[in-house]
Amino acid sequence: MLRPVMIDLPAMCAQRTSTPCRFKPTSETAARPGPEKSARIIYPQLRDTTLARAGCSGSPITRAPATLTTPQSQARNGLHRSGILCLLGVLACLSMPACKQSSDAGDAAKRRLKSAQKPLARAKAENELVQQAATRYRQRIQKAANEHLADAKRLQEAKVLDMAEVTQREQLEPKRAVVREFLASNAALKSLLVSEEAAFKEELVKLNVPPERIQSELSAFQSPFRGKATNIRMRETDQQIGDSLLGALDFMDGIWGQWNYNKDYSRVQFSPPGALAKYNEFMEAIEAATKEQNVLQGQ
């Protein structure tokens, strides 16, 4: 806000010189009766200390002498010019902070925009890592399933319980090796299915996803595999089949020389009492697991 201020000319003159200043009458002013009066002119001035910052602290600004001959005219013109220069200085002082404030405001807006963009960029990067982790763990499960499928196929082709060509005890070991591989791949697949969430977490940790994001993803985790429970039960029946096959081979290895293969009946004949019943227990377990698998596959 602007407010008027009274400027005392004699007081200003006193600031220029060490002695007070008086206006002496000339021939033009001598005829004018009346006591001397201090000339007062009203100029606008800002509140607070704006003029002081502009270099207008009340000290007069030296200017070239006016062309008028009267002291009153000289004082009036000098004061007028000083006031104008002060006012221009004030305006300059006003404009400079305004420009700086405008520039500062623009910089602050840029910083706020950049600050707002950082979380978005970080979230986007984290989303990409999460998707990559999800793809990796699903690929691990798919790979395990393919490996077990291949082992199951080799198990069927090996015909591990066919003893028609078995004449030496050492021939049982390759059959057992095929069963063990079948059991190992089945266990690996089942483990991934049961602990699917843990497998996902493992991939997130490998990709250095922040812990808080990992916790958030695990809280909202849902398996992408349909029929997960049925698939886990299938793994359990495969385990039962593999254990029974391995048990039968171990049993025959343990009583080597007390059984033989009858080509006429295409079956194994056992000499020790109770050996056939023991062997049939393994066969019944395999048959029961196979029937259950057929039911599960039909669901």
NUMAR-74648 format. One record per residue (C-alpha): x, y, z; residue number from 1. Coordinates in pm, whole numbers. Each point is the difference from the previous one (the first is absolute). Layout:
<atom><c1>X</c1><c2>Y</c2><c3>Z</c3><pos>NUM</pos></atom>
...
This chain:
<atom><c1>0</c1><c2>0</c2><c3>0</c3><pos>1</pos></atom>
<atom><c1>114</c1><c2>357</c2><c3>-72</c3><pos>2</pos></atom>
<atom><c1>-43</c1><c2>285</c2><c3>244</c3><pos>3</pos></atom>
<atom><c1>86</c1><c2>370</c2><c3>-24</c3><pos>4</pos></atom>
<atom><c1>305</c1><c2>130</c2><c3>179</c3><pos>5</pos></atom>
<atom><c1>93</c1><c2>359</c2><c3>86</c3><pos>6</pos></atom>
<atom><c1>346</c1><c2>105</c2><c3>-117</c3><pos>7</pos></atom>
<atom><c1>153</c1><c2>301</c2><c3>171</c3><pos>8</pos></atom>
<atom><c1>223</c1><c2>193</c2><c3>-244</c3><pos>9</pos></atom>
<atom><c1>203</c1><c2>185</c2><c3>262</c3><pos>10</pos></atom>
<atom><c1>59</c1><c2>-331</c2><c3>177</c3><pos>11</pos></atom>
<atom><c1>127</c1><c2>-153</c2><c3>-323</c3><pos>12</pos></atom>
<atom><c1>228</c1><c2>293</c2><c3>-59</c3><pos>13</pos></atom>
<atom><c1>136</c1><c2>-47</c2><c3>349</c3><pos>14</pos></atom>
<atom><c1>97</c1><c2>-355</c2><c3>-97</c3><pos>15</pos></atom>
<atom><c1>206</c1><c2>140</c2><c3>-289</c3><pos>16</pos></atom>
<atom><c1>186</c1><c2>255</c2><c3>207</c3><pos>17</pos></atom>
<atom><c1>110</c1><c2>21</c2><c3>357</c3><pos>18</pos></atom>
<atom><c1>-209</c1><c2>313</c2><c3>73</c3><pos>19</pos></atom>
<atom><c1>-370</c1><c2>61</c2><c3>-27</c3><pos>20</pos></atom>
<atom><c1>-120</c1><c2>150</c2><c3>-325</c3><pos>21</pos></atom>
<atom><c1>-215</c1><c2>313</c2><c3>-35</c3><pos>22</pos></atom>
<atom><c1>-152</c1><c2>138</c2><c3>-317</c3><pos>23</pos></atom>
<atom><c1>105</c1><c2>364</c2><c3>-40</c3><pos>24</pos></atom>
<atom><c1>-251</c1><c2>219</c2><c3>-177</c3><pos>25</pos></atom>
<atom><c1>95</c1><c2>149</c2><c3>-333</c3><pos>26</pos></atom>
<atom><c1>-141</c1><c2>294</c2><c3>-177</c3><pos>27</pos></atom>
<atom><c1>-277</c1><c2>-228</c2><c3>-118</c3><pos>28</pos></atom>
<atom><c1>-85</c1><c2>-126</c2><c3>344</c3><pos>29</pos></atom>
<atom><c1>81</c1><c2>309</c2><c3>212</c3><pos>30</pos></atom>
<atom><c1>-325</c1><c2>169</c2><c3>-84</c3><pos>31</pos></atom>
<atom><c1>-194</c1><c2>-296</c2><c3>134</c3><pos>32</pos></atom>
<atom><c1>-76</c1><c2>68</c2><c3>363</c3><pos>33</pos></atom>
<atom><c1>-26</c1><c2>-266</c2><c3>257</c3><pos>34</pos></atom>
<atom><c1>233</c1><c2>-220</c2><c3>197</c3><pos>35</pos></atom>
<atom><c1>217</c1><c2>-263</c2><c3>-162</c3><pos>36</pos></atom>
<atom><c1>-165</c1><c2>-332</c2><c3>-38</c3><pos>37</pos></atom>
<atom><c1>159</c1><c2>-334</c2><c3>-63</c3><pos>38</pos></atom>
<atom><c1>-105</c1><c2>-143</c2><c3>-334</c3><pos>39</pos></atom>
<atom><c1>-172</c1><c2>-338</c2><c3>30</c3><pos>40</pos></atom>
<atom><c1>-72</c1><c2>-236</c2><c3>-286</c3><pos>41</pos></atom>
<atom><c1>-189</c1><c2>-326</c2><c3>33</c3><pos>42</pos></atom>
<atom><c1>141</c1><c2>-308</c2><c3>-174</c3><pos>43</pos></atom>
<atom><c1>-105</c1><c2>-361</c2><c3>19</c3><pos>44</pos></atom>
<atom><c1>210</c1><c2>-238</c2><c3>205</c3><pos>45</pos></atom>
<atom><c1>-25</c1><c2>-368</c2><c3>77</c3><pos>46</pos></atom>
<atom><c1>-41</c1><c2>-137</c2><c3>347</c3><pos>47</pos></atom>
<atom><c1>280</c1><c2>-173</c2><c3>186</c3><pos>48</pos></atom>
<atom><c1>354</c1><c2>33</c2><c3>-134</c3><pos>49</pos></atom>
<atom><c1>-47</c1><c2>-31</c2><c3>-374</c3><pos>50</pos></atom>
<atom><c1>157</c1><c2>341</c2><c3>-70</c3><pos>51</pos></atom>
<atom><c1>302</c1><c2>-85</c2><c3>208</c3><pos>52</pos></atom>
<atom><c1>59</c1><c2>-310</c2><c3>-209</c3><pos>53</pos></atom>
<atom><c1>-35</c1><c2>204</c2><c3>-317</c3><pos>54</pos></atom>
<atom><c1>270</c1><c2>244</c2><c3>109</c3><pos>55</pos></atom>
<atom><c1>-256</c1><c2>270</c2><c3>87</c3><pos>56</pos></atom>
<atom><c1>57</c1><c2>41</c2><c3>370</c3><pos>57</pos></atom>
<atom><c1>-64</c1><c2>372</c2><c3>-6</c3><pos>58</pos></atom>
<atom><c1>344</c1><c2>103</c2><c3>-115</c3><pos>59</pos></atom>
<atom><c1>-26</c1><c2>235</c2><c3>-298</c3><pos>60</pos></atom>
<atom><c1>117</c1><c2>-117</c2><c3>-339</c3><pos>61</pos></atom>
<atom><c1>244</c1><c2>244</c2><c3>-166</c3><pos>62</pos></atom>
<atom><c1>-133</c1><c2>136</c2><c3>-323</c3><pos>63</pos></atom>
<atom><c1>108</c1><c2>271</c2><c3>-244</c3><pos>64</pos></atom>
<atom><c1>-108</c1><c2>353</c2><c3>100</c3><pos>65</pos></atom>
<atom><c1>-341</c1><c2>109</c2><c3>-123</c3><pos>66</pos></atom>
<atom><c1>-23</c1><c2>282</c2><c3>-252</c3><pos>67</pos></atom>
<atom><c1>-232</c1><c2>201</c2><c3>222</c3><pos>68</pos></atom>
<atom><c1>167</c1><c2>277</c2><c3>193</c3><pos>69</pos></atom>
<atom><c1>-211</c1><c2>3</c2><c3>314</c3><pos>70</pos></atom>
<atom><c1>98</c1><c2>-220</c2><c3>293</c3><pos>71</pos></atom>
<atom><c1>-360</c1><c2>-102</c2><c3>36</c3><pos>72</pos></atom>
<atom><c1>-7</c1><c2>-124</c2><c3>-361</c3><pos>73</pos></atom>
<atom><c1>333</c1><c2>-179</c2><c3>40</c3><pos>74</pos></atom>
<atom><c1>-115</c1><c2>-174</c2><c3>315</c3><pos>75</pos></atom>
<atom><c1>-335</c1><c2>-85</c2><c3>-154</c3><pos>76</pos></atom>
<atom><c1>153</c1><c2>-144</c2><c3>-319</c3><pos>77</pos></atom>
<atom><c1>272</c1><c2>-191</c2><c3>184</c3><pos>78</pos></atom>
<atom><c1>-252</c1><c2>-143</c2><c3>242</c3><pos>79</pos></atom>
<atom><c1>-229</c1><c2>-95</c2><c3>-285</c3><pos>80</pos></atom>
<atom><c1>276</c1><c2>-184</c2><c3>-179</c3><pos>81</pos></atom>
<atom><c1>115</c1><c2>-169</c2><c3>319</c3><pos>82</pos></atom>
<atom><c1>-353</c1><c2>-116</c2><c3>70</c3><pos>83</pos></atom>
<atom><c1>-38</c1><c2>-141</c2><c3>-350</c3><pos>84</pos></atom>
<atom><c1>331</c1><c2>-184</c2><c3>23</c3><pos>85</pos></atom>
<atom><c1>-96</c1><c2>-138</c2><c3>340</c3><pos>86</pos></atom>
<atom><c1>-332</c1><c2>-116</c2><c3>-136</c3><pos>87</pos></atom>
<atom><c1>170</c1><c2>-167</c2><c3>-300</c3><pos>88</pos></atom>
<atom><c1>241</c1><c2>-170</c2><c3>235</c3><pos>89</pos></atom>
<atom><c1>-289</c1><c2>-122</c2><c3>211</c3><pos>90</pos></atom>
<atom><c1>-176</c1><c2>-138</c2><c3>-305</c3><pos>91</pos></atom>
<atom><c1>320</c1><c2>-175</c2><c3>-108</c3><pos>92</pos></atom>
<atom><c1>34</c1><c2>-151</c2><c3>346</c3><pos>93</pos></atom>
<atom><c1>-361</c1><c2>-116</c2><c3>-17</c3><pos>94</pos></atom>
<atom><c1>38</c1><c2>-164</c2><c3>-339</c3><pos>95</pos></atom>
<atom><c1>316</c1><c2>-191</c2><c3>80</c3><pos>96</pos></atom>
<atom><c1>-139</c1><c2>-205</c2><c3>292</c3><pos>97</pos></atom>
<atom><c1>-314</c1><c2>-63</c2><c3>-201</c3><pos>98</pos></atom>
<atom><c1>204</c1><c2>-147</c2><c3>-283</c3><pos>99</pos></atom>
<atom><c1>203</c1><c2>-207</c2><c3>244</c3><pos>100</pos></atom>
<atom><c1>-315</c1><c2>-126</c2><c3>170</c3><pos>101</pos></atom>
<atom><c1>-145</c1><c2>-95</c2><c3>-337</c3><pos>102</pos></atom>
<atom><c1>319</c1><c2>-189</c2><c3>-89</c3><pos>103</pos></atom>
<atom><c1>7</c1><c2>-170</c2><c3>339</c3><pos>104</pos></atom>
<atom><c1>-363</c1><c2>-102</c2><c3>-40</c3><pos>105</pos></atom>
<atom><c1>79</c1><c2>-155</c2><c3>-338</c3><pos>106</pos></atom>
<atom><c1>296</c1><c2>-191</c2><c3>140</c3><pos>107</pos></atom>
<atom><c1>-210</c1><c2>-122</c2><c3>292</c3><pos>108</pos></atom>
<atom><c1>-268</c1><c2>-122</c2><c3>-241</c3><pos>109</pos></atom>
<atom><c1>261</c1><c2>-190</c2><c3>-200</c3><pos>110</pos></atom>
<atom><c1>137</c1><c2>-157</c2><c3>316</c3><pos>111</pos></atom>
<atom><c1>-350</c1><c2>-103</c2><c3>110</c3><pos>112</pos></atom>
<atom><c1>-67</c1><c2>-152</c2><c3>-342</c3><pos>113</pos></atom>
<atom><c1>328</c1><c2>-188</c2><c3>8</c3><pos>114</pos></atom>
<atom><c1>-71</c1><c2>-119</c2><c3>354</c3><pos>115</pos></atom>
<atom><c1>-345</c1><c2>-120</c2><c3>-109</c3><pos>116</pos></atom>
<atom><c1>147</c1><c2>-183</c2><c3>-299</c3><pos>117</pos></atom>
<atom><c1>257</c1><c2>-192</c2><c3>207</c3><pos>118</pos></atom>
<atom><c1>-257</c1><c2>-218</c2><c3>183</c3><pos>119</pos></atom>
<atom><c1>-176</c1><c2>-70</c2><c3>-329</c3><pos>120</pos></atom>
<atom><c1>323</c1><c2>-106</c2><c3>-168</c3><pos>121</pos></atom>
<atom><c1>94</c1><c2>-214</c2><c3>300</c3><pos>122</pos></atom>
<atom><c1>-342</c1><c2>-168</c2><c3>4</c3><pos>123</pos></atom>
<atom><c1>23</c1><c2>-71</c2><c3>-373</c3><pos>124</pos></atom>
<atom><c1>344</c1><c2>-157</c2><c3>41</c3><pos>125</pos></atom>
<atom><c1>-125</c1><c2>-212</c2><c3>291</c3><pos>126</pos></atom>
<atom><c1>-302</c1><c2>-116</c2><c3>-203</c3><pos>127</pos></atom>
<atom><c1>230</c1><c2>-118</c2><c3>-275</c3><pos>128</pos></atom>
<atom><c1>213</c1><c2>-193</c2><c3>249</c3><pos>129</pos></atom>
<atom><c1>-309</c1><c2>-161</c2><c3>156</c3><pos>130</pos></atom>
<atom><c1>-125</c1><c2>-112</c2><c3>-340</c3><pos>131</pos></atom>
<atom><c1>343</c1><c2>-137</c2><c3>-81</c3><pos>132</pos></atom>
<atom><c1>8</c1><c2>-194</c2><c3>329</c3><pos>133</pos></atom>
<atom><c1>-347</c1><c2>-142</c2><c3>-63</c3><pos>134</pos></atom>
<atom><c1>104</c1><c2>-115</c2><c3>-347</c3><pos>135</pos></atom>
<atom><c1>315</c1><c2>-162</c2><c3>136</c3><pos>136</pos></atom>
<atom><c1>-168</c1><c2>-206</c2><c3>271</c3><pos>137</pos></atom>
<atom><c1>-275</c1><c2>-115</c2><c3>-240</c3><pos>138</pos></atom>
<atom><c1>270</c1><c2>-108</c2><c3>-242</c3><pos>139</pos></atom>
<atom><c1>168</c1><c2>-196</c2><c3>280</c3><pos>140</pos></atom>
<atom><c1>-323</c1><c2>-188</c2><c3>70</c3><pos>141</pos></atom>
<atom><c1>-58</c1><c2>-66</c2><c3>-369</c3><pos>142</pos></atom>
<atom><c1>355</c1><c2>-130</c2><c3>-38</c3><pos>143</pos></atom>
<atom><c1>-44</c1><c2>-232</c2><c3>298</c3><pos>144</pos></atom>
<atom><c1>-327</c1><c2>-130</c2><c3>-144</c3><pos>145</pos></atom>
<atom><c1>163</c1><c2>-71</c2><c3>-338</c3><pos>146</pos></atom>
<atom><c1>288</c1><c2>-184</c2><c3>167</c3><pos>147</pos></atom>
<atom><c1>-236</c1><c2>-218</c2><c3>202</c3><pos>148</pos></atom>
<atom><c1>-208</c1><c2>-74</c2><c3>-307</c3><pos>149</pos></atom>
<atom><c1>313</c1><c2>-119</c2><c3>-179</c3><pos>150</pos></atom>
<atom><c1>97</c1><c2>-219</c2><c3>298</c3><pos>151</pos></atom>
<atom><c1>-348</c1><c2>-151</c2><c3>10</c3><pos>152</pos></atom>
<atom><c1>28</c1><c2>-87</c2><c3>-367</c3><pos>153</pos></atom>
<atom><c1>338</c1><c2>-169</c2><c3>56</c3><pos>154</pos></atom>
<atom><c1>-151</c1><c2>-194</c2><c3>291</c3><pos>155</pos></atom>
<atom><c1>-274</c1><c2>-140</c2><c3>-219</c3><pos>156</pos></atom>
<atom><c1>244</c1><c2>-91</c2><c3>-277</c3><pos>157</pos></atom>
<atom><c1>239</c1><c2>-167</c2><c3>244</c3><pos>158</pos></atom>
<atom><c1>-263</c1><c2>-255</c2><c3>114</c3><pos>159</pos></atom>
<atom><c1>180</c1><c2>-29</c2><c3>329</c3><pos>160</pos></atom>
<atom><c1>-209</c1><c2>-295</c2><c3>127</c3><pos>161</pos></atom>
<atom><c1>47</c1><c2>-207</c2><c3>-315</c3><pos>162</pos></atom>
<atom><c1>245</c1><c2>-272</c2><c3>101</c3><pos>163</pos></atom>
<atom><c1>-11</c1><c2>-196</c2><c3>-327</c3><pos>164</pos></atom>
<atom><c1>354</c1><c2>100</c2><c3>-97</c3><pos>165</pos></atom>
<atom><c1>145</c1><c2>29</c2><c3>349</c3><pos>166</pos></atom>
<atom><c1>253</c1><c2>-277</c2><c3>55</c3><pos>167</pos></atom>
<atom><c1>254</c1><c2>176</c2><c3>219</c3><pos>168</pos></atom>
<atom><c1>-44</c1><c2>190</c2><c3>323</c3><pos>169</pos></atom>
<atom><c1>183</c1><c2>306</c2><c3>-135</c3><pos>170</pos></atom>
<atom><c1>-277</c1><c2>51</c2><c3>-255</c3><pos>171</pos></atom>
<atom><c1>-231</c1><c2>123</c2><c3>276</c3><pos>172</pos></atom>
<atom><c1>206</c1><c2>312</c2><c3>72</c3><pos>173</pos></atom>
<atom><c1>-71</c1><c2>185</c2><c3>-331</c3><pos>174</pos></atom>
<atom><c1>-371</c1><c2>-60</c2><c3>65</c3><pos>175</pos></atom>
<atom><c1>30</c1><c2>149</c2><c3>347</c3><pos>176</pos></atom>
<atom><c1>192</c1><c2>302</c2><c3>-140</c3><pos>177</pos></atom>
<atom><c1>-290</c1><c2>81</c2><c3>-232</c3><pos>178</pos></atom>
<atom><c1>-245</c1><c2>-15</c2><c3>294</c3><pos>179</pos></atom>
<atom><c1>222</c1><c2>224</c2><c3>214</c3><pos>180</pos></atom>
<atom><c1>13</c1><c2>264</c2><c3>-274</c3><pos>181</pos></atom>
<atom><c1>-377</c1><c2>-15</c2><c3>-26</c3><pos>182</pos></atom>
<atom><c1>-35</c1><c2>50</c2><c3>375</c3><pos>183</pos></atom>
<atom><c1>254</c1><c2>285</c2><c3>8</c3><pos>184</pos></atom>
<atom><c1>-165</c1><c2>206</c2><c3>-275</c3><pos>185</pos></atom>
<atom><c1>-342</c1><c2>-65</c2><c3>152</c3><pos>186</pos></atom>
<atom><c1>120</c1><c2>126</c2><c3>340</c3><pos>187</pos></atom>
<atom><c1>153</c1><c2>312</c2><c3>-157</c3><pos>188</pos></atom>
<atom><c1>-322</c1><c2>85</c2><c3>-181</c3><pos>189</pos></atom>
<atom><c1>-213</c1><c2>-58</c2><c3>308</c3><pos>190</pos></atom>
<atom><c1>229</c1><c2>219</c2><c3>210</c3><pos>191</pos></atom>
<atom><c1>-37</c1><c2>292</c2><c3>-241</c3><pos>192</pos></atom>
<atom><c1>-376</c1><c2>-37</c2><c3>-8</c3><pos>193</pos></atom>
<atom><c1>-35</c1><c2>-24</c2><c3>377</c3><pos>194</pos></atom>
<atom><c1>240</c1><c2>289</c2><c3>69</c3><pos>195</pos></atom>
<atom><c1>-94</c1><c2>205</c2><c3>-304</c3><pos>196</pos></atom>
<atom><c1>-5</c1><c2>323</c2><c3>202</c3><pos>197</pos></atom>
<atom><c1>350</c1><c2>-69</c2><c3>133</c3><pos>198</pos></atom>
<atom><c1>126</c1><c2>-59</c2><c3>-354</c3><pos>199</pos></atom>
<atom><c1>-147</c1><c2>334</c2><c3>-106</c3><pos>200</pos></atom>
<atom><c1>164</c1><c2>173</c2><c3>296</c3><pos>201</pos></atom>
<atom><c1>335</c1><c2>-155</c2><c3>-87</c3><pos>202</pos></atom>
<atom><c1>-15</c1><c2>151</c2><c3>-348</c3><pos>203</pos></atom>
<atom><c1>-100</c1><c2>340</c2><c3>140</c3><pos>204</pos></atom>
<atom><c1>302</c1><c2>-3</c2><c3>232</c3><pos>205</pos></atom>
<atom><c1>232</c1><c2>-96</c2><c3>-285</c3><pos>206</pos></atom>
<atom><c1>-117</c1><c2>307</c2><c3>-194</c3><pos>207</pos></atom>
<atom><c1>57</c1><c2>230</c2><c3>302</c3><pos>208</pos></atom>
<atom><c1>-363</c1><c2>102</c2><c3>33</c3><pos>209</pos></atom>
<atom><c1>-42</c1><c2>219</c2><c3>314</c3><pos>210</pos></atom>
<atom><c1>-110</c1><c2>-198</c2><c3>308</c3><pos>211</pos></atom>
<atom><c1>-318</c1><c2>204</c2><c3>50</c3><pos>212</pos></atom>
<atom><c1>-104</c1><c2>-69</c2><c3>-359</c3><pos>213</pos></atom>
<atom><c1>77</c1><c2>-371</c2><c3>45</c3><pos>214</pos></atom>
<atom><c1>-225</c1><c2>-11</c2><c3>306</c3><pos>215</pos></atom>
<atom><c1>-276</c1><c2>176</c2><c3>-191</c3><pos>216</pos></atom>
<atom><c1>23</c1><c2>-246</c2><c3>-291</c3><pos>217</pos></atom>
<atom><c1>-1</c1><c2>-304</c2><c3>227</c3><pos>218</pos></atom>
<atom><c1>-304</c1><c2>130</c2><c3>190</c3><pos>219</pos></atom>
<atom><c1>-196</c1><c2>21</c2><c3>-326</c3><pos>220</pos></atom>
<atom><c1>147</c1><c2>-316</c2><c3>-154</c3><pos>221</pos></atom>
<atom><c1>-230</c1><c2>-238</c2><c3>-187</c3><pos>222</pos></atom>
<atom><c1>110</c1><c2>-308</c2><c3>-189</c3><pos>223</pos></atom>
<atom><c1>-38</c1><c2>34</c2><c3>-379</c3><pos>224</pos></atom>
<atom><c1>-33</c1><c2>-378</c2><c3>-41</c3><pos>225</pos></atom>
<atom><c1>-347</c1><c2>-148</c2><c3>-30</c3><pos>226</pos></atom>
<atom><c1>-68</c1><c2>-322</c2><c3>191</c3><pos>227</pos></atom>
<atom><c1>302</c1><c2>44</c2><c3>224</c3><pos>228</pos></atom>
<atom><c1>-141</c1><c2>-225</c2><c3>273</c3><pos>229</pos></atom>
<atom><c1>-76</c1><c2>-275</c2><c3>-253</c3><pos>230</pos></atom>
<atom><c1>351</c1><c2>27</c2><c3>-142</c3><pos>231</pos></atom>
<atom><c1>153</c1><c2>-34</c2><c3>345</c3><pos>232</pos></atom>
<atom><c1>-210</c1><c2>-312</c2><c3>62</c3><pos>233</pos></atom>
<atom><c1>123</c1><c2>-142</c2><c3>-331</c3><pos>234</pos></atom>
<atom><c1>355</c1><c2>45</c2><c3>125</c3><pos>235</pos></atom>
<atom><c1>-90</c1><c2>-194</c2><c3>313</c3><pos>236</pos></atom>
<atom><c1>-136</c1><c2>-291</c2><c3>-204</c3><pos>237</pos></atom>
<atom><c1>314</c1><c2>6</c2><c3>-215</c3><pos>238</pos></atom>
<atom><c1>198</c1><c2>-23</c2><c3>321</c3><pos>239</pos></atom>
<atom><c1>-205</c1><c2>-301</c2><c3>103</c3><pos>240</pos></atom>
<atom><c1>57</c1><c2>-170</c2><c3>-336</c3><pos>241</pos></atom>
<atom><c1>373</c1><c2>69</c2><c3>4</c3><pos>242</pos></atom>
<atom><c1>43</c1><c2>-120</c2><c3>358</c3><pos>243</pos></atom>
<atom><c1>-189</c1><c2>-322</c2><c3>-77</c3><pos>244</pos></atom>
<atom><c1>209</c1><c2>-68</c2><c3>-312</c3><pos>245</pos></atom>
<atom><c1>323</c1><c2>63</c2><c3>185</c3><pos>246</pos></atom>
<atom><c1>-122</c1><c2>-219</c2><c3>288</c3><pos>247</pos></atom>
<atom><c1>-78</c1><c2>-289</c2><c3>-234</c3><pos>248</pos></atom>
<atom><c1>343</c1><c2>18</c2><c3>-167</c3><pos>249</pos></atom>
<atom><c1>175</c1><c2>12</c2><c3>336</c3><pos>250</pos></atom>
<atom><c1>-203</c1><c2>-296</c2><c3>118</c3><pos>251</pos></atom>
<atom><c1>94</c1><c2>-208</c2><c3>-305</c3><pos>252</pos></atom>
<atom><c1>361</c1><c2>101</c2><c3>40</c3><pos>253</pos></atom>
<atom><c1>-16</c1><c2>-113</c2><c3>364</c3><pos>254</pos></atom>
<atom><c1>-123</c1><c2>-347</c2><c3>-87</c3><pos>255</pos></atom>
<atom><c1>208</c1><c2>-42</c2><c3>-315</c3><pos>256</pos></atom>
<atom><c1>13</c1><c2>-367</c2><c3>-102</c3><pos>257</pos></atom>
<atom><c1>-335</c1><c2>-82</c2><c3>167</c3><pos>258</pos></atom>
<atom><c1>-217</c1><c2>114</c2><c3>-286</c3><pos>259</pos></atom>
<atom><c1>-7</c1><c2>-55</c2><c3>-374</c3><pos>260</pos></atom>
<atom><c1>-188</c1><c2>126</c2><c3>-299</c3><pos>261</pos></atom>
<atom><c1>-250</c1><c2>-244</c2><c3>-151</c3><pos>262</pos></atom>
<atom><c1>-22</c1><c2>74</c2><c3>-373</c3><pos>263</pos></atom>
<atom><c1>-302</c1><c2>-225</c2><c3>-42</c3><pos>264</pos></atom>
<atom><c1>-205</c1><c2>211</c2><c3>243</c3><pos>265</pos></atom>
<atom><c1>196</c1><c2>323</c2><c3>-56</c3><pos>266</pos></atom>
<atom><c1>40</c1><c2>53</c2><c3>373</c3><pos>267</pos></atom>
<atom><c1>244</c1><c2>-33</c2><c3>284</c3><pos>268</pos></atom>
<atom><c1>-20</c1><c2>-306</c2><c3>224</c3><pos>269</pos></atom>
<atom><c1>126</c1><c2>13</c2><c3>358</c3><pos>270</pos></atom>
<atom><c1>134</c1><c2>-289</c2><c3>204</c3><pos>271</pos></atom>
<atom><c1>4</c1><c2>135</c2><c3>358</c3><pos>272</pos></atom>
<atom><c1>-333</c1><c2>-8</c2><c3>186</c3><pos>273</pos></atom>
<atom><c1>-167</c1><c2>335</c2><c3>20</c3><pos>274</pos></atom>
<atom><c1>222</c1><c2>151</c2><c3>-269</c3><pos>275</pos></atom>
<atom><c1>-284</c1><c2>13</c2><c3>-252</c3><pos>276</pos></atom>
<atom><c1>-230</c1><c2>174</c2><c3>249</c3><pos>277</pos></atom>
<atom><c1>268</c1><c2>256</c2><c3>73</c3><pos>278</pos></atom>
<atom><c1>56</c1><c2>64</c2><c3>-370</c3><pos>279</pos></atom>
<atom><c1>-375</c1><c2>34</c2><c3>-57</c3><pos>280</pos></atom>
<atom><c1>-19</c1><c2>272</c2><c3>264</c3><pos>281</pos></atom>
<atom><c1>223</c1><c2>217</c2><c3>-215</c3><pos>282</pos></atom>
<atom><c1>-211</c1><c2>-75</c2><c3>-308</c3><pos>283</pos></atom>
<atom><c1>-325</c1><c2>90</c2><c3>181</c3><pos>284</pos></atom>
<atom><c1>143</c1><c2>336</c2><c3>114</c3><pos>285</pos></atom>
<atom><c1>102</c1><c2>80</c2><c3>-357</c3><pos>286</pos></atom>
<atom><c1>-345</c1><c2>-94</c2><c3>-130</c3><pos>287</pos></atom>
<atom><c1>-180</c1><c2>211</c2><c3>260</c3><pos>288</pos></atom>
<atom><c1>214</c1><c2>306</c2><c3>-76</c3><pos>289</pos></atom>
<atom><c1>-55</c1><c2>-44</c2><c3>-373</c3><pos>290</pos></atom>
<atom><c1>-378</c1><c2>-17</c2><c3>45</c3><pos>291</pos></atom>
<atom><c1>3</c1><c2>317</c2><c3>209</c3><pos>292</pos></atom>
<atom><c1>203</c1><c2>178</c2><c3>-267</c3><pos>293</pos></atom>
<atom><c1>-259</c1><c2>-93</c2><c3>-261</c3><pos>294</pos></atom>
<atom><c1>-270</c1><c2>155</c2><c3>218</c3><pos>295</pos></atom>
<atom><c1>204</c1><c2>316</c2><c3>60</c3><pos>296</pos></atom>
<atom><c1>72</c1><c2>43</c2><c3>-368</c3><pos>297</pos></atom>
<atom><c1>-373</c1><c2>-17</c2><c3>-74</c3><pos>298</pos></atom>
<atom><c1>-79</c1><c2>290</c2><c3>237</c3><pos>299</pos></atom>
